[in-house]
Amino acid sequence: MQSSLKSLRNKALIFSILFFNSQILLAIETARVLPKGIFRARLATVRTGSITDTYNSSGQLTPIAGGLNQSVTVDTLAASEPALGQLRDALNNLSPGLGQELMAANIYSDFDAQVAQFVPALEYGLTSKLSLGIRIPVVQRDIRTSMRVDGVNNSAAIAATMGTLSPALTAGLQQASATTLNTRFFESALFTSKGYQSPNGRIQGTELGDVEVGAAYNFFKSEKVMATTQLGFRLPTGTMGELDNFFDSGVGEGSLSFGAYFFEEYNPTDRIMLSAAQKFEYHFSDTRRRAVPLNPGDSIPSILDADGQVQDVTRTRGLQFMGELGATTYMYDRSVQFWAATQYETEGSASYSGPGDLYYEGLGADSFYQYWGGEIGFKYSTLRAFVNKKASIPYEFSLQYNRKLSGQNVSMSSYGRADLVVYF
């Protein structure tokens, strides 16, 4: 049973990384920096749809908690209970197949998440080519997890059929009949006996995410082409979740990150813009308490002090890259614009290390990810009207929709975003 749960925790971790951080912030950026002495205040509001599925390592859609969905046979149970295996074998010797009918269960699980982000940001034009900025994301999440079990135990029925043919078998069947294969039994076997909370629960709350600070520099500008680079840090201010809640990975990445962003724009006409963006992000190693598997089959490691599997573990994440290509059309003297874009993001596998002879390699299983996404958007701007003294307030309002189209080891999701930007 444990082998089929491989990488369940890693799926929860990847879910956290991709939803509580930079993926929703790059797409709407441009190569343009602020004029000297001008502030730009922005409030971005992002809401996801219901998140239930993930693209697995083969690129196929599966439920995020799908590792728990399985049929448990007497053979699976006997693997961790030798006495049950002996009883099964004895019944099979007595009547072929009888032992396989001893007991069985079906486990059903669900994972459903809805996330909202509110990201206030402030930028300032230090010079005509250099802008400084800060973003402070606030994350609101509602994650529901559940597990239920339909089980059957035929031990008592088999004992009644056999009568007193074998006192030893009758005693074994009586002992086996005391096991009730229900939700509580498997909650204990998989989670609570190892120190975790029940998987039947809900995670709700509003928390501070990872704060970003940076600077954008416009290093090339001509009549039709503009190119800007943005350098910045993501600070590990977001929470990392509760260790005893298997599905709570927090809202932060847990490590200091340095990013280099590049934005390019080409305007063949006053009404059309073609754009590209590239992001390279390096994550510094971080060390914190983590539960470590004993071996490849231990996919839900114990967090009990007596078992010694919670250690100070150092994580080194792979290099992260995101690329984007987009096209924008302007209307009504640039007061209205529509755009479409496609995005690709990937991150290399993470490595883990720590004290003792534990299976640290298991923490990095399926930590590599990649995905393709698509986006459409609309923006209304009063900037030109303000310059021409036809509007009293310089502001922009935009709406966009983004969806992952394919990927590996990444949750399948979509989100809508609204931005209000004011210049002063």
Secondary structure, DSSP 8 states (H G I E B T S, - for coil): -GGGGTTHHHHHHHHHHHHSSGGGTSTT--S----TT-EEEEEEEEEE--B-EEE-TTS-EEETTGGG-EEE-HHHHHTS-HHHHHHHHHHHHHSTTTGGGSEEEEEEEEEEEEEEEEEEEEEEESSSSEEEEEE--EEEEEEEEEEEEEEEE-HHHHHHHHTTS-HHHHHHHHHHTT---SHHHHHHHHTGGGT---SSEEEEEEEE---EEEEEEEEEE-SSEEEEEEEEEE---S----TT-TT---SS-SS-EEEEEEEEEEEEETTEEEEEEEEEEEE--EEEEEE--SSTT-SS----GGGT-EEEEEEE---EEEEEEEEEEEETTTTEEEEEEEEEEEE---EEE-SSS--GGGGGTT--EEEEEEEEEEEEE-HHHHHTTS-SS-EEEEEEEEEEEEEESEE--EEEEEEEEEE-
